[in-house]
């Protein structure tokens, strides 16, 4: 345990001269990841709050005819939370690789983020099932 602790606490200098642990993660990296996490989870949380009325027993979603294998309503929160964590991690990996020097990866990331943010409004608020399916297929 002591050897693991010593190895885990080793610090190396990166090319830029900032401190990084052995996994190559600096404090700046952590702040950038937390920023992406705030963007994705903050947006997702706001959308969840705005669409939560559709999950009440007398809400529109509950009145839909669904297949027997339809997941329970409670799973949507953890599922979307996990999805947005993965999106934040994806943005972080893009940032680690190219920072903000290339337009295409960021354009694609923000397009998919916008599509993900738009889908609950299209489906749960506008009740446009066909458009929601089309929009989801773009993802």
C-alpha positions as CSV (number, residue, x, y, z in Angstrom):
1,X,0.0,0.0,0.0
2,X,2.8,2.4,0.9
3,X,4.6,1.7,-2.5
4,X,1.3,2.3,-4.3
5,X,0.8,5.6,-2.5
6,X,4.4,6.8,-3.3
7,X,4.0,5.8,-6.9
8,X,0.6,7.5,-7.2
9,X,2.0,10.7,-5.7
10,X,5.0,10.9,-8.1
11,X,5.0,14.1,-10.1
12,X,6.6,14.7,-13.5
13,X,7.1,17.8,-15.5
14,X,5.3,18.1,-18.8
15,X,6.5,19.8,-22.0
16,X,4.8,23.0,-21.0
17,X,6.5,22.9,-17.6
18,X,3.2,22.2,-15.6
19,X,3.0,19.6,-13.0
20,X,1.3,16.4,-14.1
21,X,0.9,13.0,-12.4
22,X,2.0,9.8,-14.1
23,X,-1.2,9.6,-16.0
24,X,-0.6,13.0,-17.7
25,X,-3.3,15.0,-15.9
26,X,-2.5,18.5,-14.7
27,X,-4.7,20.8,-12.6
28,X,-5.5,22.7,-15.9
29,X,-6.7,19.4,-17.4
30,X,-8.9,18.9,-14.4
31,X,-10.4,22.4,-14.7
32,X,-11.0,21.9,-18.4
33,X,-12.7,18.6,-17.8
34,X,-14.8,20.1,-15.0
35,X,-15.8,22.9,-17.4
36,X,-16.9,20.4,-20.0
37,X,-18.8,18.5,-17.3
38,X,-20.5,21.7,-16.2
39,X,-21.5,22.4,-19.8
40,X,-23.0,19.0,-20.5
41,X,-24.5,18.2,-17.1
42,X,-25.7,21.8,-16.5
43,X,-27.4,21.8,-19.9
44,X,-28.8,18.3,-19.3
45,X,-30.0,19.2,-15.8
46,X,-31.8,22.3,-17.1
47,X,-33.4,20.2,-19.9
48,X,-34.4,17.5,-17.4
49,X,-36.0,20.1,-15.1
50,X,-37.9,21.7,-18.1
51,X,-39.2,18.3,-19.3
52,X,-39.8,16.6,-16.0
53,X,-43.5,17.4,-16.0
54,X,-43.9,14.9,-18.8
55,X,-43.0,12.0,-16.5
56,X,-45.9,12.5,-14.0
57,X,-48.6,9.8,-13.9
58,X,-50.9,12.0,-15.8
59,X,-48.2,13.4,-18.1
60,X,-48.1,13.0,-21.9
61,X,-45.3,10.4,-21.9
62,X,-47.2,8.1,-19.5
63,X,-50.2,8.2,-21.8
64,X,-48.3,6.8,-24.7
65,X,-48.7,3.2,-25.8
66,X,-45.3,1.6,-25.1
67,X,-43.9,-1.9,-25.7
68,X,-43.4,-4.3,-22.8
69,X,-39.6,-3.8,-23.0
70,X,-39.9,0.0,-22.5
71,X,-37.6,1.0,-19.6
72,X,-39.1,2.5,-16.4
73,X,-39.3,6.2,-16.1
74,X,-36.8,6.4,-13.3
75,X,-34.0,5.1,-15.6
76,X,-34.0,8.3,-17.7
77,X,-32.2,10.5,-15.2
78,X,-29.3,8.1,-14.6
79,X,-29.1,7.3,-18.3
80,X,-28.9,11.0,-19.5
81,X,-26.5,11.8,-16.7
82,X,-24.2,9.0,-17.8
83,X,-24.5,10.1,-21.4
84,X,-23.6,13.7,-20.6
85,X,-20.5,12.5,-18.6
86,X,-19.4,10.6,-21.6
87,X,-19.9,13.7,-23.8
88,X,-17.8,15.8,-21.4
89,X,-15.1,13.1,-21.4
90,X,-15.2,13.1,-25.3
91,X,-14.8,16.9,-25.3
92,X,-11.9,16.6,-22.9
93,X,-10.2,14.0,-25.1
94,X,-10.6,16.3,-28.1
95,X,-9.1,19.2,-26.1
96,X,-6.2,17.0,-25.0
97,X,-5.4,16.1,-28.6
98,X,-6.0,19.4,-30.5
99,X,-6.8,22.0,-27.9
100,X,-8.9,24.5,-29.8
101,X,-6.6,24.6,-32.9
102,X,-8.9,22.6,-35.2
103,X,-12.5,23.6,-36.1
104,X,-13.9,20.2,-37.4
105,X,-13.7,18.2,-34.2
106,X,-15.3,21.0,-32.2
107,X,-18.0,21.7,-34.8
108,X,-19.0,18.0,-34.8
109,X,-18.9,17.9,-31.0
110,X,-21.1,20.9,-30.6
111,X,-23.5,19.8,-33.3
112,X,-24.1,16.5,-31.5
113,X,-24.4,18.3,-28.2
114,X,-27.0,20.7,-29.7
115,X,-28.9,17.7,-31.2
116,X,-28.8,15.9,-27.8
117,X,-30.0,19.1,-26.0
118,X,-32.8,19.6,-28.6
119,X,-34.2,16.0,-28.6
120,X,-36.1,16.1,-25.3
121,X,-37.8,19.3,-26.3
122,X,-38.8,17.8,-29.7
123,X,-40.1,14.6,-28.1
124,X,-41.4,15.6,-24.7
125,X,-42.5,19.2,-25.2
126,X,-43.5,19.4,-28.9
127,X,-44.7,15.7,-29.0
128,X,-43.2,15.4,-32.5
129,X,-42.4,11.7,-32.6
130,X,-41.5,11.5,-36.2
131,X,-39.3,14.6,-36.1
132,X,-37.7,13.2,-32.8
133,X,-36.9,10.0,-34.6
134,X,-35.4,11.8,-37.5
135,X,-33.4,14.1,-35.2
136,X,-32.2,11.1,-33.2
137,X,-31.1,9.3,-36.3
138,X,-28.7,12.2,-37.1
139,X,-26.9,11.4,-33.9
